[in-house]
């Protein structure tokens, strides 16, 4: 019954191969020196954006070696079930954009994850070896470094103030077609992982109808001023006009950690939760969850991971979260934001409703384990 409460859409991530290597500690230089798009009512603003930002958009090629088991039934019988695996080279394609003149590039983690080799193709045709500084599969952000100087730089904007209806421009390498430009609008902001059915990513996506296809992953989503407002990352399989991008403020925050330490830390509590509705209340009360619910609004804890910070602090399935750090909680995004805003090792002050009684509980966060989602 629990699984029936969580319905996930099938996502097709654009690009697919990734890697993680430690890099030297450094900070990402700001891109404030990059020129801005000048206002010219007689020129096509998209053309201006492309001319300015296009040279900073790169193609990222990656390869990895994987073991593949033979699929021949006759061969399996001949070998008495003892398979002889063979090595196979898998190739991946994605996009990225340069954010510092000395060769720091942002892209998606899934573009370069577990890669044996990464190469970067610049707009001017140069092919350079890429070093993966770090990847963060939780937010799907990665940093790649190339040895070069005086490179064109994409100017980073502010993704916190985006509004639906604003112009959006995507530049990337969809299906291997280099420096392809598409244009649309911001269709929505703050699309949560719950909306998209992505259980492993702590990102409120930007939704756009600018065409995004496999190979666009890691490329920039730009506003009408030519500023990067997002990193293109995913499409919904079988849908049209639905593309998603990681807000650039999130990508830049994670990239700073990757450049400094080679990894990104995410605080972990260890709960599975859902937004209460009348339908969910009925399902819970008619199921074998082991608890009953007497309200149909709020954020309810459905499960607590064993040996997690939440478990040790005393949270239980059926608890309803009312506030975190004195911030009233009304939806799942607020919970995710409050947790993500807390440093690993710091405490969250959570007020819950348990069987009609208010309780205050302090939870000391830990670093997010692999494959955990909350």
Buried (B, 14 or more C-beta within 10 A) or exposed (E): EBEEBEEEEEBEBBBBBBBBBEBEEBEBBEBEEBEEBEEEEEEEBBEBBBEBBBBBBBBBBBBBEEEEEEEEEEEBEEEEEEEEEEEEEBEBBBBBBBBBBBBBBBBBBBBBBBBEBBBBBBBEEEEBEBBBBBBBBBBBBBBBBBEBEEBBBBBBBEBEEBEEEBBBBBBBBBEEEBBBBBBBBBBBBBBBBBBBEBBBBBBBBBBBBBBBBBBBBBBBBBBBBBBBBBBBBBBBEEEEBBBBBBBBBBBBBBBBBBBBBBBBBBBBBBBBBBBBEEEBBEBBEEBEBEBEBEEEEBBBBBBBBEEBBBBEBBBBBBBBBBBBBEEEBBBBBBBBBBBBEBEEEEBBBBBBBBEEEEBEBEBBBBEBEEEBBB
